[in-house]
Every structure is written in structure tokens, then in C-alpha cells.
Amino acid sequence: MGDTSTETFEQATTVPASEPSPAASSGESSEPGVSFGERYSEIIGKVNQTLDQVDWNQMGRIGKASAVILVVIVAQILIKGVLDTINLLPIVPGLLELLGLIVVGQWSWNNLTTSEKRSGVVNRLQTLRQEYLG
């Protein structure tokens, strides 16, 4: 906000001296003649001081992590909605189960029928384990 808009805001919100201010009558302010604009300026000043003390480099990492978490939550909600909708259709859930069994059976037939293929799968799994776990 610019200085002119703050001054206009303060002029518009000051209470005339003959009327007690609402903050003074309710006991919120320690001084009876403090206007809302003065309290507002004081609070904004304190907020600005606090924000100046924040290490914004660290906030970048926190912001990215919170954005990833938020995206994951939204994606899970959308996936749940799609799956619930699919489950409402009478034939589709059974067909998807059958498709899953067919894919697992085909993969097993292609990769587990001979001892050479089984040892190749075990070697690939050990390589992946070493690569990711060290």
C-alpha cells in the first residue's frame, strides 16, 4: 500500500474525539484515544518485522514439499473418485480383475517358465536393489 492510501484509510477510520472508540470501550486498547488506523499500522509494522526475519531460502524448500504433498492429496482424491465411479458400473470391475489376471499370467509365462528366465529376473531385482539401496 502506498502512503496516500494509508493516510486516506486512517482518515476514514478515525473516530471523532467526542465519541469513545469501540476498542477503548471494550478494553482492547491500553490508550483510550488510539484509532483503528494507528492500531492497524502498528500491527502491520510488527508483521513486516517478523517477515523480514524469515529465511526465505528455506521457505522455498518447504513450499516445494508442501506443494508436492498437496498435489499428491488432490491426485488421490481424483483417483478415488474415478475408481468409485468405475465400481458403480456393473460389468467393469470384473473385467478389470480379469485383465489383471491375464497380465500377471502373461508376464509369468514370459519370465518364469525356464530357469534361465527366472535367474534373469532375480539378477534384475538384485541390480535394482543395489542401485537404489546402495
C-alpha positions in Angstrom: 0.0 0.0 0.0 1.2 3.5 -0.7 1.4 6.3 1.9 -1.5 8.1 0.4 -3.9 5.2 0.6 -2.8 4.5 4.2 -3.4 8.1 5.1 -6.8 8.0 3.4 -7.6 4.8 5.2 -6.6 6.3 8.6 -8.7 9.4 8.0 -11.7 7.4 7.0 -11.5 5.1 10.1 -10.6 7.6 12.8 -13.3 8.2 15.4 -14.2 11.8 16.4 -12.8 12.8 19.8 -16.3 13.3 21.2 -17.2 9.6 20.7 -15.3 6.9 22.5 -13.6 4.4 20.2 -15.0 0.8 20.1 -11.6 -0.6 21.1 -11.4 1.7 24.1 -14.9 0.9 25.3 -14.3 -2.9 25.1 -11.0 -2.8 26.8 -8.9 -4.0 23.9 -6.6 -0.9 23.7 -4.4 0.4 26.5 -4.9 4.0 25.4 -8.4 5.5 25.1 -7.7 7.7 22.1 -6.0 5.1 19.8 -7.7 4.9 16.4 -8.2 1.8 14.3 -5.8 3.1 11.7 -3.0 3.6 14.3 -3.5 0.0 15.6 -3.6 -1.3 12.1 -0.3 0.5 11.2 1.3 -0.9 14.4 0.2 -4.5 13.7 1.3 -4.3 10.0 4.7 -3.0 11.2 5.1 -5.9 13.5 4.1 -8.4 10.8 6.7 -6.8 8.4 9.4 -7.0 11.0 8.6 -10.7 11.5 8.6 -11.4 7.8 12.0 -9.7 7.4 13.5 -12.1 9.9 12.3 -15.2 7.9 15.0 -17.1 5.9 13.2 -17.2 2.5 15.8 -19.7 1.1 14.5 -22.3 3.5 10.9 -21.4 2.7 11.5 -22.4 -1.0 12.1 -26.0 0.1 9.2 -26.0 2.4 7.0 -24.6 -0.3 8.0 -27.2 -2.8 7.5 -30.0 -0.3 4.1 -28.7 0.7 3.1 -28.3 -3.0 4.1 -31.9 -3.7 2.1 -33.1 -0.7 -0.9 -31.0 -1.9 -0.7 -32.4 -5.4 -0.5 -36.0 -4.1 -3.6 -35.5 -1.9 -5.5 -34.0 -4.8 -4.4 -36.8 -7.1 -5.5 -39.4 -4.5 -8.9 -37.8 -4.2 -9.4 -37.8 -8.0 -8.2 -41.4 -8.3 -10.6 -42.5 -5.6 -13.5 -40.7 -7.4 -12.7 -42.4 -10.7 -12.4 -45.9 -9.0 -15.7 -45.4 -7.1 -17.4 -44.4 -10.4 -15.9 -47.5 -12.1 -17.2 -49.7 -9.3 -20.7 -48.4 -9.8 -20.8 -49.8 -13.4 -22.0 -53.5 -13.2 -19.5 -55.3 -15.5 -16.4 -53.1 -15.5 -14.9 -54.2 -12.1 -15.0 -57.9 -13.0 -13.4 -57.2 -16.4 -10.6 -55.2 -14.8 -9.9 -58.1 -12.4 -9.8 -60.5 -15.4 -7.5 -58.1 -17.2 -5.2 -58.1 -14.2 -5.1 -61.8 -14.0 -4.3 -62.1 -17.8 -1.4 -59.5 -17.5 0.1 -61.4 -14.5 -0.3 -64.7 -16.3 1.3 -63.4 -19.4 4.2 -61.9 -17.5 4.7 -65.1 -15.6 4.7 -67.2 -18.7 7.3 -64.9 -20.4 9.6 -64.5 -17.4 9.3 -67.6 -15.2 8.9 -70.6 -17.4 12.6 -71.6 -17.6 15.4 -71.5 -15.1 17.4 -69.0 -17.2 14.5 -66.6 -17.3 13.9 -67.0 -13.5 17.6 -66.3 -12.8 17.5 -63.3 -15.2 14.5 -61.9 -13.2 16.4 -62.4 -9.9 19.5 -60.7 -11.3 17.4 -57.7 -12.5 15.9 -57.4 -9.0 19.3 -57.6 -7.3 20.6 -55.0 -9.7 17.7 -52.7 -8.9 18.2 -53.3 -5.2 21.9 -52.4 -5.4 21.2 -49.3 -7.5 18.5 -47.9 -5.1 19.6 -49.1 -1.7 23.4 -49.0 -2.2 
